[in-house]
Amino acid sequence: MSERRRRQSPPDPQPRDGKLSPVDTAWLRMDRPSNLMMICGVLVFRGRLSAARLKRVLTERFLRFPRFAQRPVERDGAAFWQAADDFDLDDHVVTTSLPPS
């Protein structure tokens, strides 16, 4: 995982957001610049959908679950989820247009 994405947090005696599952821990530890262990998604719609509407739907349906605004961190050999206080949906939603066929 890149240094930008895998931040070492300051010491915190009790991680407040929960320990990673063994599977999530394995994925985190396999992540390298040459082996990115990230999940991407492609959504296909019948018609046009504005970026603003998509962000509203993601906010309503995904971000209501705290896990979607957390990041994995490791400390002292343990991995856990921590709230990403600087989370910004705009960093995760990318719009593009495909060339006409």
N, CA and C of each residue as an Amber inpcrd file, in Angstrom:
protein
   303
   0.8530000  -1.1710000   0.0000000   0.0000000   0.0000000   0.0000000
   0.8930000   1.2260000   0.0000000   0.5360000   2.2280000  -0.7180000
   1.3620000   3.4260000  -0.7790000   1.3680000   4.1250000   0.5750000
   2.4250000   4.8930000   0.8070000   2.5170000   5.6200000   2.0690000
   1.3590000   6.5890000   2.2390000   0.8740000   7.1540000   1.1180000
  -0.2440000   8.0930000   1.1940000  -1.4920000   7.3990000   1.7270000
  -1.7550000   6.1920000   1.2510000  -2.9650000   5.4940000   1.6690000
  -2.7890000   4.7670000   2.9880000  -1.5830000   4.3080000   3.3000000
  -1.3540000   3.5420000   4.5180000  -0.6420000   4.4440000   5.5130000
  -1.3880000   5.1540000   6.2590000  -0.8170000   6.1230000   7.1880000
  -0.6460000   5.4820000   8.5520000   0.4550000   5.7790000   9.1610000
   0.6680000   5.3460000  10.5330000   0.0020000   6.3710000  11.4310000
  -0.8900000   5.9180000  12.2480000  -1.6050000   6.8440000  13.1070000
  -0.7880000   7.1330000  14.3660000  -1.0760000   8.2570000  15.0060000
  -0.3990000   8.5290000  16.2720000  -0.8360000   7.5100000  17.3190000
  -0.0330000   7.3060000  18.3330000  -0.3940000   6.3220000  19.3520000
  -1.7770000   6.5760000  19.9380000  -2.5260000   5.5120000  20.0390000
  -3.8790000   5.5540000  20.5960000  -4.0220000   4.2630000  21.3930000
  -4.1620000   4.3410000  22.7120000  -4.1620000   3.1190000  23.5050000
  -5.2650000   2.1370000  23.1310000  -6.4050000   2.6150000  22.7110000
  -7.5160000   1.7410000  22.3450000  -8.0580000   2.1240000  20.9740000
  -7.7220000   1.3800000  19.9100000  -8.3350000   1.6770000  18.6200000
  -9.8480000   1.6270000  18.7680000 -10.5260000   2.6940000  18.3810000
 -11.9460000   2.8210000  18.6770000 -12.8690000   2.2020000  17.6390000
 -12.3260000   1.7990000  16.5050000 -13.2160000   1.4040000  15.4260000
 -13.2040000  -0.0790000  15.0790000 -12.4660000  -0.8910000  15.7640000
 -12.5700000  -2.3210000  15.5820000 -11.4120000  -2.9590000  14.8350000
 -11.0950000  -4.1620000  15.2470000 -10.0170000  -4.9340000  14.6580000
 -10.4330000  -5.4400000  13.2810000  -9.4870000  -5.4800000  12.3530000
  -9.7640000  -6.0340000  11.0290000  -9.9650000  -7.5450000  11.1400000
 -10.7920000  -8.0770000  10.2710000 -10.9620000  -9.5290000  10.2090000
  -9.6670000 -10.1350000   9.6770000  -9.4600000 -11.4310000   9.8770000
  -8.2540000 -12.0660000   9.3310000  -8.1290000 -11.8990000   7.8080000
  -9.2330000 -11.9720000   7.0880000  -9.1900000 -11.8090000   5.6260000
  -8.7910000 -10.3830000   5.2680000  -9.3850000  -9.3830000   5.9210000
  -9.0270000  -7.9900000   5.6500000  -7.5640000  -7.7220000   6.0030000
  -7.0920000  -8.3260000   7.0740000  -5.6900000  -8.1570000   7.4660000
  -4.7670000  -8.7390000   6.4000000  -5.1230000  -9.9080000   5.8690000
  -4.3150000 -10.5230000   4.8080000  -4.2610000  -9.6150000   3.5820000
  -5.4060000  -9.0700000   3.1680000  -5.4410000  -8.1560000   2.0210000
  -4.5630000  -6.9400000   2.2880000  -4.6580000  -6.3740000   3.4760000
  -3.8670000  -5.1970000   3.8200000  -2.3770000  -5.5110000   3.7130000
  -1.9730000  -6.6650000   4.1980000  -0.5530000  -7.0140000   4.2130000
  -0.0250000  -7.4220000   2.8350000  -0.8980000  -7.8000000   1.9170000
  -0.4740000  -8.1300000   0.5490000  -0.3570000  -6.8880000  -0.3290000
  -0.9310000  -5.7890000   0.1060000  -0.9720000  -4.5740000  -0.7010000
   0.4210000  -3.9750000  -0.8670000   0.8310000  -3.7790000  -2.1050000
   2.1100000  -3.1760000  -2.4580000   1.9000000  -2.3180000  -3.6990000
   2.7920000  -1.3960000  -3.9870000   2.6500000  -0.5940000  -5.2120000
   2.5310000  -1.4550000  -6.4720000   3.1840000  -2.6090000  -6.4810000
   3.1130000  -3.4970000  -7.6470000   1.9830000  -4.5140000  -7.5440000
   1.2490000  -4.5180000  -6.4480000   0.1700000  -5.4800000  -6.2180000
  -0.9340000  -4.7960000  -5.4120000  -1.6540000  -3.8750000  -6.0610000
  -2.6700000  -3.0980000  -5.3480000  -3.8780000  -3.9610000  -5.0200000
  -4.1970000  -4.0390000  -3.7680000  -5.3150000  -4.8600000  -3.2930000
  -6.5210000  -3.9650000  -3.0020000  -7.0140000  -3.3200000  -4.0490000
  -8.1620000  -2.4440000  -3.8670000  -9.3370000  -2.9800000  -4.6730000
 -10.4890000  -2.6060000  -4.2540000 -11.7140000  -3.0080000  -4.9390000
 -12.2410000  -1.7990000  -5.6800000 -12.4810000  -1.9760000  -6.9650000
 -13.0270000  -0.9060000  -7.7920000 -14.4030000  -1.3390000  -8.2800000
 -15.1630000  -0.4090000  -8.6920000 -16.4870000  -0.7410000  -9.2000000
 -16.7980000   0.0530000 -10.4500000 -17.6130000  -0.5280000 -11.2880000
 -18.1120000   0.1410000 -12.4780000 -19.6270000   0.0420000 -12.4140000
 -20.2860000   1.1650000 -12.5390000 -21.7430000   1.1890000 -12.5320000
 -22.2250000   1.5380000 -13.9340000 -23.2050000   0.8240000 -14.4170000
 -23.7560000   1.0720000 -15.7480000 -25.2180000   1.4870000 -15.5670000
 -25.6000000   2.5760000 -16.2030000 -26.9490000   3.1010000 -16.0850000
 -27.6090000   3.1470000 -17.4500000 -28.9220000   3.0680000 -17.4710000
 -29.6610000   3.1380000 -18.7390000 -29.5900000   4.5120000 -19.3740000
 -29.5210000   5.5090000 -18.5570000 -29.4680000   6.8860000 -19.0520000
 -28.4350000   7.6780000 -18.2860000 -28.4140000   8.9670000 -18.5530000
 -27.4640000   9.8460000 -17.8650000 -27.8290000   9.9830000 -16.3930000
 -26.7990000  10.0810000 -15.6050000 -26.9610000  10.2900000 -14.1680000
 -25.9420000  11.3510000 -13.7740000 -26.4120000  12.4030000 -13.1690000
 -25.4720000  13.4610000 -12.7870000 -24.5720000  12.9660000 -11.6510000
 -23.3690000  13.5110000 -11.6140000 -22.4380000  13.1640000 -10.5420000
 -23.0340000  13.5360000  -9.1900000 -23.7490000  14.6590000  -9.1420000
 -24.3610000  15.0950000  -7.8820000 -25.3880000  14.0690000  -7.3930000
 -26.1870000  13.5390000  -8.3000000 -27.1940000  12.5310000  -7.8990000
 -26.5100000  11.2570000  -7.4370000 -25.4750000  10.8120000  -8.1570000
 -24.7370000   9.6150000  -7.7490000 -24.1570000   9.7950000  -6.3490000
 -23.5660000  10.9370000  -6.0870000 -22.9900000  11.1880000  -4.7670000
 -24.0570000  11.1930000  -3.6760000 -25.2380000  11.7200000  -3.9960000
 -26.3390000  11.6830000  -3.0150000 -26.7290000  10.2440000  -2.7010000
 -26.8280000   9.4110000  -3.7400000 -27.1980000   8.0020000  -3.5360000
 -26.1240000   7.2790000  -2.7250000 -24.8610000   7.4950000  -3.0660000
 -23.7800000   6.8530000  -2.3060000 -23.7940000   7.3070000  -0.8510000
 -24.0320000   8.5820000  -0.6330000 -24.0900000   9.1060000   0.7270000
 -25.2380000   8.4670000   1.5030000 -26.4010000   8.3780000   0.8720000
 -27.5780000   7.8110000   1.5380000 -27.4550000   6.3110000   1.7680000
 -26.9030000   5.5820000   0.8070000 -26.9230000   4.1150000   0.8710000
 -25.6390000   3.4800000   1.3760000 -24.4970000   4.1090000   1.1660000
 -23.2310000   3.5360000   1.6150000 -22.6930000   4.2220000   2.8560000
 -22.6400000   5.5300000   2.8110000 -21.9880000   6.2470000   3.9030000
 -22.7930000   6.2510000   5.1880000 -23.9770000   5.6860000   5.1570000
 -24.7140000   5.5100000   6.4060000 -24.0670000   4.4150000   7.2580000
 -23.1920000   3.6070000   6.6160000 -22.4310000   2.5820000   7.3230000
 -21.0240000   3.1210000   7.5640000 -20.6190000   3.2830000   8.8080000
 -19.3260000   3.9080000   9.1080000 -18.1270000   3.2520000   8.4170000
 -18.1750000   1.9560000   8.1570000 -17.0270000   1.2620000   7.5590000
 -16.5880000   1.9050000   6.2370000 -17.5300000   2.4770000   5.4750000
 -17.1910000   3.0530000   4.1830000 -16.4440000   4.3840000   4.2990000
 -16.2900000   4.8940000   5.4910000 -15.5110000   6.1250000   5.7010000
 -14.3730000   5.8620000   6.6830000 -13.8740000   4.6300000   6.6680000
 -12.7650000   4.2580000   7.5310000 -11.5950000   3.7850000   6.6790000
 -10.4240000   3.7320000   7.2840000  -9.2420000   3.2180000   6.5990000
  -8.5570000   2.2080000   7.5080000  -7.8680000   1.2440000   6.9020000
  -7.1290000   0.2840000   7.7290000  -5.8040000   0.8870000   8.1720000
  -5.4280000   0.6320000   9.4040000  -4.1310000   1.0630000   9.9310000
  -3.5200000  -0.1030000  10.6970000  -2.2080000  -0.1060000  10.7660000
  -1.4900000  -1.1390000  11.5090000  -0.6250000  -0.4820000  12.5780000
  -0.5680000  -1.1340000  13.7180000   0.3080000  -0.6700000  14.7890000
   0.6050000  -1.8460000  15.7040000   1.8690000  -1.9860000  16.0290000
   2.3070000  -3.0480000  16.9430000   1.8290000  -4.4280000  16.4930000
   1.8700000  -4.6580000  15.1860000   1.4850000  -5.9630000  14.6460000
  -0.0080000  -6.1980000  14.5420000  -0.8260000  -5.2440000  14.9480000
  -2.2790000  -5.3910000  14.8630000  -2.8250000  -4.4500000  13.7960000
  -3.8660000  -4.8910000  13.1200000  -4.5170000  -4.0650000  12.1020000
  -5.9480000  -3.7880000  12.5550000  -6.3670000  -2.5460000  12.3510000
  -7.7190000  -2.1910000  12.7610000  -8.2570000  -1.0950000  11.8640000
  -9.5650000  -0.9270000  11.8970000 -10.2390000   0.1320000  11.1470000
 -10.2310000   1.4020000  11.9840000  -9.9860000   2.5190000  11.3010000
  -9.9940000   3.8010000  11.9960000 -10.7650000   4.8040000  11.1360000
 -11.5530000   5.6360000  11.7800000 -12.3160000   6.6580000  11.0590000
 -11.3560000   7.5470000  10.2740000 -11.6990000   7.7850000   9.0200000
 -10.9080000   8.6910000   8.1730000 -11.5280000  10.0740000   8.3200000
 -11.0040000  10.8380000   9.2560000 -11.5830000  12.1420000   9.5430000
 -11.5420000  13.0770000   8.3400000 -10.6180000  12.8110000   7.4170000
 -10.5030000  13.6460000   6.2240000 -11.2090000  13.0300000   5.0130000
 -12.1250000  12.0750000   5.2390000 -12.8250000  11.4100000   4.1390000
 -13.5930000  12.4310000   3.3000000 -13.4420000  12.3110000   1.9860000
 -14.1490000  13.1760000   1.0560000 -14.6030000  12.3240000  -0.1160000
 -15.9020000  12.2190000  -0.3100000 -16.4500000  11.3860000  -1.3770000
 -15.9090000  11.7890000  -2.7430000 -15.5910000  13.0550000  -2.9250000
 -15.0370000  13.5170000  -4.2030000 -13.7010000  12.8440000  -4.5330000
 -12.9950000  12.3420000  -3.5400000 -11.7410000  11.6220000  -3.7890000
 -11.9890000  10.2120000  -4.3240000 -13.2330000   9.7520000  -4.2780000
 -13.5450000   8.3740000  -4.6330000 -14.4710000   8.2180000  -5.8340000
 -15.0860000   9.2710000  -6.2560000 -16.0020000   9.2190000  -7.4010000
 -15.3320000   9.9340000  -8.5680000 -15.1100000   9.1900000  -9.6430000
 -14.4560000   9.7390000 -10.8300000 -15.4210000   9.5940000 -11.9950000
 -15.6640000  10.6720000 -12.6780000 -16.5420000  10.6150000 -13.8460000
 -15.7020000  10.6880000 -15.1140000 -16.1370000   9.9580000 -16.1080000
 -15.4640000   9.9670000 -17.3930000 -16.4880000   9.6550000 -18.4800000
 -16.1680000  10.0070000 -19.6750000 -17.0460000   9.6990000 -20.8090000
 -16.3210000   8.7580000 -21.7480000 -17.0230000   7.7840000 -22.2200000
 -16.4580000   6.8570000 -23.1910000 -16.6310000   7.4370000 -24.5930000
 -15.7130000   7.1490000 -25.4660000 -15.8760000   7.6490000 -26.8340000
 -17.0660000   6.9510000 -27.5000000 -17.7030000   7.6240000 -28.4320000
 -18.8440000   6.9900000 -29.1130000 -18.3790000   5.7330000 -29.8610000
 -19.2790000   4.7780000 -29.9440000 -18.9040000   3.5290000 -30.6320000
 -19.2330000   3.5820000 -32.1030000
